[in-house]
Amino acid sequence: MALQPDTDKRNLNHPHTVAIAGGVGGVGKTSVALNLGLTLAKQGKRVLLLDGDTGPSSVTARLGLEAGRDLSGVLEAKYALEEALLTADYDLDILPGVAALHRCPDMDQRDAMTALEALDELERGYDYVILDTGSGTDLPGLHMVASAALACMVVTPDPDSLKQVFSLVRNLRKRGYRRVPSVVVNMASGASQAQSIFQRLDGAVGRHLGDSLHYLGALWRDETLRQSVTTGVPVATLPVSDPSCRQFHTLADMLDVRLSRLPPEKSGVAGYWKSVLRRRHKTELHHQEEIGGRPRSEEERLSAAMDELDSVLGEGVDPMLRYEAFNRFFALLGRNLDADSIEFIQTGLAAMPWEQIPSDDRQHMAAHLRHLADQIAPVEKEKPETAAVSVPIPEPLFDRISLGEQERLVRALREQPADVSIDQLLRALASHGTGHF
């Protein structure tokens, strides 16, 4: 068990970080992460698998490993990071509980930074860091995707899987994520179906988000792979000649090609979270500052906060952090929502230079505001007009006349002019005694 690789083998830079994500459970995300990690390790690469999933679908549960210690305890300074590591076949190292990284900003600054420094040091000893993210599109999972250099979305032929992955990509885009995710089509019946599924997803992303995806590869519907979930024996441990194992070697080759075309990584997973902490700490310092040895007034604190916000947003802050900053700002504004707050929002929206953004974005924003307006103050449906008082319509004259015997009727008809109207005819017949009221 190589917890700390030899110094002469350590990376001077960070390893390749790949997040295996899926919008919904049951798509085989954990199987892809585990078998891909084992395949890379089998090829002689140094691989660390960060287990961000929980419950029976986690990597550790899949392998039958007992994760008595995880990253959560490391963050709480209960034990060292190395004590939480587990090792699988081919010296694949596994670190359970990495979803706890989302708690870092709310922890003691010193404890969190100490744990992240240890994680950063650990990462540098590997060629690859694979993140098995949790299912869904919650904020911790989105952070895990954003912390990796490459996001790999796992999708299946199930329509719900396509919808959920689209939602995942859309939520990432809303939070400023601008990298091009890769897609692995799992449980495909063949190459043509896999390509068709990818094209549907890529087309939807292009039409609605104006972006594109990258096709990494496909994994075929495989009974051996399905049974491996039950038996706890990953197909990557089978001989390379086995078709189930061989397809992960092909996927690993495609991953290497994809990673070779990406810019060199400047930071790893720990580096991402350290930047989050530094920005949070910088903001807190400004709140705690005292001017001239006395507590700052509300006016001074507000002015300093605005200066700091203006400075941070002007530095090209990470889009994910900017998203959180604005979310927190509006959450604070909503705590005391009153007439003044509403006026602040109205004034701010009116001051936005809408003419500077593309037409499609303006249309999208306008539609959102209309929808929001309907939620805030639904327009009452117009009440139906009061029904007019019905006035009896006089019964037509010809409904009240009995024309009598046919001979008398024929004789009376002959006496009338050719251009007589029906009403005149009936009145004439009545006056001649051929009918009665």
Salt bridges, closest charged atoms under 4 A:
ASP53 OD2 - LYS29 NZ 3.19
GLU76 OE1 - LYS78 NZ 3.03
GLU76 OE2 - ARG103 NH2 2.97
GLU83 OE1 - ARG69 NH1 2.32
ASP106 OD1 - ARG280 NH1 3.73
GLU117 OE1 - LYS274 NZ 3.38
ASP120 OD1 - HIS14 NE2 2.61
ASP120 OD2 - ARG124 NH2 3.59
ASP120 OD2 - LYS274 NZ 3.23
GLU121 OE2 - ARG10 NH2 3.50
ASP127 OD1 - ARG46 NH2 2.80
ASP132 OD1 - LYS29 NZ 2.82
ASP211 OD2 - ARG173 NE 2.56
GLU223 OE2 - ARG226 NH2 2.36
GLU265 OE2 - HIS16 ND1 3.62
GLU289 OE1 - HIS286 ND1 3.95
GLU300 OE2 - ARG294 NH2 2.76
GLU308 OE1 - HIS286 NE2 3.12
GLU315 OE1 - ARG279 NH1 3.88
GLU324 OE2 - HIS143 NE2 2.39
GLU415 OE1 - HIS432 NE2 3.76
ASP423 OD2 - ARG427 NE 3.02
